[in-house]
Amino acid sequence: MNPKKFTLPNGIRVILAPQAQSVAATALILVEAGSEYEKKNVNGISHFLEHLVFKGTVKRPHAGMIAEELDALGAEFNAFTGQEYTGYWAKAEYRKLPHIFELISDLYLNPIFNPQEIEKERGVVIEEINMYEDTPMRRVQELFSSAMYGDQPAGWDIAGRKEVIKRLGREDFIEYRSAHYVPEATVVVVAGNFNLKKMTNEVKKAFGSIQSALKVKKPKTKTGRPASRVVTKFKESDQSHLIIGVPAYTVFDRRRHALEVLGNVIGGGMSSRLFRKIREELGAAYYIRAGAELFADHGHFAVSVGADHAKVPTVVRAILDELQRACDEPIPIKELSKAKDHLIGGLLIGLETSDEVASFYGGQEIITRKLESTEEIVRNVKKVTAGDIQRVAKNLFRPELVCLSAIGPYRGSGSFAKLLRK
């Protein structure tokens, strides 16, 4: 699987990844426009805009036309907004690729932002925010970002605040899109079963005439110690949801592979240390996982768990002990080998479908502007030593860097602050 990558004269980057044996094909467009590009007075506009492009384009001006057309093709389709980029995609039987590519291109190129549809979708976005409030497993992640990064874009909710969503108008969307949806900030990806020459021509035809424009850069994220040691939210619930984490590296750091293996050892699967300890031995949680999220200019390592209220102190202590153990003891060879094989297997199995291939290459390009092959990733994972992992653990898992977010029957942070000090 050797993708072809090229850049159009206007700056749009293109990745074509043919898979001759695939029965499907995926078209994906990514743009450097996420919550970290926002100012506080428009926080949530990236996500709101993502919703609106489905509500009408120049070619398909009425709400519902795009979804109806894609459904009629038997396509899977959606869009998403993250901290650093937004994506629009569709996947269908490979013979229908020209049609879905034209549709997804139309979404990106020609939204009309009908004022009536903006008003309707405003309510939808607010209900989505309400849904997240009622989903503590999700909401606790946003609290963790707030604890880690504080009052800056990396610490704000991607969906935004209701008071902002209620006042955003058509001109706000046009201005924001003009600043960020530009060729230099856009990646077009096609993966699956298709003719490379024909698809190259289709991409050039669809995107070649867009005028170049200057891209508004995102503000640099301030990193270091977490903004808050503990952030809690009171909620009557049947279990507590917690995240414990530390600042980590950027996606460009060479230590990321050692950190990824470390995350797998600590909480990357059903045989990981924390899963065995907290779920199998203590019977205190259903889900427990650990891993890193790395971005262009910041990153963090975190452990997430949903636990019995009464067992929360024991769970927090067990997590902190496990992080300290990674600092004090080199990982045994057998456990290290298992973690590497688990990571590599997950990577390769995950790339069986065209949409995952598109995301794999597109996600790399939109942030790093370069592609790392699966062979390179496998080699780098295999190179990781127990010494590499222990050095990373000692570098990151320091008591003064640990922060915690929690949702449950908590009206203050005092009890958690004491746990973190022990």
N, C-alpha and C positions, 0 to 999 in steps of 0.2 A: 504494500500500500504506500506508494510514493506520490504524495500530492504535488500538483503543479501550482506554484505561487507566482503571481505577477502583479504589477501595479499599473493601473491606467494612467494616462497622462495627467488627469485631474487629481490624482492622489488616492483614488479608491483602491484598496488592496483586495485581491481576489485569490481564493484558494479553491482549487478543483481537485476532488479526491475520488477518482473512479473506483468502483467495486464491481467488476464484471459479473460476479456471481450473485449479486444482490437482486432481490425481487422488488426493491423499493428505491426511492431516491428522496433526498432532503434538500430543501433550499433554506438557507439561514442568512439573515442580515443582522450584523452587530454594529452598534454605534456607541462611541464613547460619550454616553450621556446617562449618568446614574445619580444617585443621591449625593455623592461626594462632589458633584459639579454644581450643586445648588447653593443659592443664598438662603438665609433663614426665612426671608419673607415669601419665598416660593418653595419651601421644603415640601416635597411630594409631587412636584410638577413633572418630573421624569416619568413617574409611575402613572399619573393621571393622563399624560400625553400618550403613553403606550396604549391605554384603554381607548383613547379617542380615535386613533388611526383606523380602528376597525369600524368606526361609525360613519364612514363615508370618504370616498376619494373622488377626484374629478371624473374618473371613468365609471365609478360605482357610487353614485352620490347618496343613496338611501341606506339607512341603517338596516342591517340584516342581509344586504346583498352579498357581502363578502363571505360571511359565514355560510349562507345558503349555497353559494357557488362552490366553496371548498367542501362542504358536506356532500354535494352532488358528485364530487370527484372521489369520494371515499377517503378523503385526506384526514390525517391528524394535523392539528395546527394549534398554535398558541403564541403567546408573547410573554416576556418576563423582564423585570427591572431589578437590577442589583445596585451595589454601591458604585461600581465603576463603569458599567455598561448596560445597555438595553438590547434585547434580541427579539426578532420576529422570525418565525419558522413555520414550515409546512412540510409534511412527508406524505408521499402517496406511492402507489404502484408506479414503477419507473417509466412506463409509457406516458404517464400524465405529468411528468416533470416540467415540460415546457409551459403547461397551463398553471401549475402551482408556482413556478418561478415568476411568471408574469404577475400573478396575484400578489405574492409577497413583495415584489418590486414595486407594485402599485401602492401598497400600504406605506412603504418607506418614502416614495417619491411624491405622491400626490394627495395627501390628506387635506380635507377642506375645512375641518373644525367648524361644523355647523353649530351656531349658537344654541339652537334648540336641543341638539344632541349633547352639547356640553352640560346643559342644565340637567338632562336626564341622567347622564353618566356621573355627575357630581354625587347624586344619591347612591349610585352603585359603589363608588369608591369609598364613601363614608360607611356604607354597610360592610365593605371589606375590612375597613379599619376596626369596626365593631366586632367582626368575626375574629380578628386577631386578638382583640382584648379578651374574648371568650375562649381563646386557645392558649392556655398558659405555657405549653411546651414551645410554642412559637414566640409568645410575648416575652418570655424570659431571655431569649436571645437578644431582643432589642434593648432590654434593661442592661444586659451585659455590655453591649456596645456603648451604652451611655456611661456605664461605670468605667470602662476601659478608656474611652476617648473624650468624654465630657461634651461640652457645648461647642462642637465643631462638626462639620459635615459627616465625618466617619462615625460620630456618636449619635446622629439623628436617625429617626425611623425612615425607612425607604418609602413607606406609604404616606408619610407626612402627618401633619396635625389637622384635625377637623376644621379648626378656625381658618387655616390657610386654604384648604380645599374649598371651603365655602365661598371664598372671595376671588379665586383665580378666574380670569376672564380670557376671552379669545385672543386678545392682544398679547397676553402673557405667554400663551402657547406658541404663537407665531414668533415672538421675540426669542424665546428659549430655543425653539427648533432652528431658527436662523443662526443662532450662535453655536449650536452643537451638532446638528445633523448636516455635516459638511463632508466632502469627499475624503479629506485627510483623516477624519475620525471614523471612517466606515470600512467594514470588512464584509465582503460577500463570499459566502461559502456554499458550495454544492458538493454533496457526497452521495454515492450510490452508483446505480447502473445508468450510464449515459455515455454519449459520444463526446469525447474531449474537444474535438475541433468545433462541432456544432455548438456546444455549451459555451466555449470561449467566445464565439461570435454573438451568442445571445446575451452574454454579460456585457460585452462591449456595446451592443446595440441599446441595451436598457440603461446603462449607466455612463456611457462614454461622453455624453453631451452635457453632463452636469458641470456647472462652473465651479472652479476652485474657490475656496474662501478660507480665511484665517479661522483657526479653531481656538475657542476660548479654553484656556487651560484650567484645570482644577487647582484649588489652593492646596499647598503642601500640608499633609497631616502632621500635627504636632504629636510626637511620641515620647516615650520615656516611662516614667511611673504612671500607673493608672490614675485617672482623674479622681476616682472614688474607690475606696477599698471595698465598700459594701453598698449595694443598692437593692432595696426590697420593695415589694408591692403586696399590700394586703388583699387576699382573695379567699373566700370560703371555698375550700376544695377538698377532695378526697386524698390528695397527695401533694407534696411539696415538689416544686420544680426548681432546680438549682443549676448554675453554671459556675465553675471555678476555673480561672485561667490567668495567664500571664502574657505580657507583650512578647512578640516573637519577631521573626525576620520578614523581609520583603520577598516577593516572588523571585527576585533576581539573586538572592543569596545562595551560595553553593551549599550551605548547610541544610537546605530545605529537604534534601533526600534523607539525611540522618534524622531530621525532625519527623518526617513522614513515617519512617520505620519505628521511631520511638512512640509515636501516636498509636501505631498498630499494636505494639507490645502492650501498652498501657490500657488501651480501650478500643481496639480495632476489630474485634470479633467476639464470638461466643467462647473462645478459649483465651481471651486476653486477661490480663491480671485483674483489672477492675471488675470485669464481668464475673469472673470466678469468685472474687472476694465479696462483692456487694450483692450480686444476685444469687449465686449458687450457695455461698457460705452463710451470708447474713440474711438472705431472703428479704432484703430491704427495698428492692427496686425491680421494676420490670425492664426499663431501658437504662443503659449506661453506655456512654461512648466518649471517645477522646480523639482529638485530631487538631490540625492547624488550618487556619484560613489565612492565606498570604495574598497581599495586594501589591500594587505598584510602589507604594511608599510606606507601608506599614503591614503589620500582621499580628496574629495572636494564636496561642495554643490554649485549648479549653477542654474541660471535661463537663459533660452534660448528664444530668440524672433526674429521674422522677422517683421520689422516695417516700416511704411511710413517714408521716410527720414525726412520730415518736422516735424514729431511728435517724433523723437528720444529723444530730451531733456525731453519731457513730459513723455515718456515711462521709461527712465532711472530714473527720479525722482519718478515715481509711484512705480517702483520696489524697490528702496531704502527705500521709505516710508513704503512699505509693510513689508520689512525685519525688519525695526525699530518697526513697530506695533507689530510684533511677540515677540519682546523683552519687550515691554511696557505693553502689555495686555494679560492676560491668554485667551486661546481659549475657547469660550463658549461650554458648554457641548454638545449641539445639533450638533454643527459644528464638534466637536471632534469625536463624535459617527459616524457621516456620513463619515468622513475621514477614520476611522478604518474599517468600513463596506466596503468602496470602495477598500481599500487595500486588505482586506481578500478575498473579492469576486474576485478581479483580480487574486490573487494568485491561488485560487482553480479552477477557470474557466480555467486559463492558463495551468493547469496540466491535461487537458483532453486527450492530445495526447502523444504518446510514445516519440517523439523527445523532447517535453518540459519536460517530466519526466526525461529523460536522462540528459538534460542540467541542470535541477534543482539540481540533486544529484551530477553530475560530476563537476559542477561549484563550489559547496561547497567543495568537496573533494580536488580538485586540488590546492586550495588556503589555506583552513583551516585545511585539513586533518581530518575533522570530519563532520558528517551529522546531520543536524537539521531537524526534521520532520515537516510536515505542522502543526501538532497539537501543537508543541512547538512554532512555529512562530506565530500562531494564539493567543496562550496564552500570548506571550510576547507583541504582538501588543495591545491586550485587556488591558494589565496591564498599558500601557502608560497613564500618567496623564497630565492634563494641566500644572501642575507645572514642570513635567519632560521636557515638550516641551519648556516652557519659559526659563528654565535654559540652555537648549541646544542653544536656539536662542541667549541668552545673551553671552554665551561662544563663539559663532562663528561669529555672525553678528556685528563685530566691524569695524568702519570706516577704520582703518589702515590695515585691512586684506582683504578689498574688492579689487578685480581686474576685469578688463573688457577687452574683445576682441571684435573687430568690423570689418566688411567688408562692404564697401560702398564707397561713394565719399569723403573719408577722406585721407588727405595727412599728417596728424600729429595727435598727441594725446592730444593737448592742450585743445580743447573744452571738451573732455571727462574727462580730469584731473580736470577741473574746476567743472564739474558736481559731481564728486566723492567727492570733497572737501566741497560742500555745505551742 
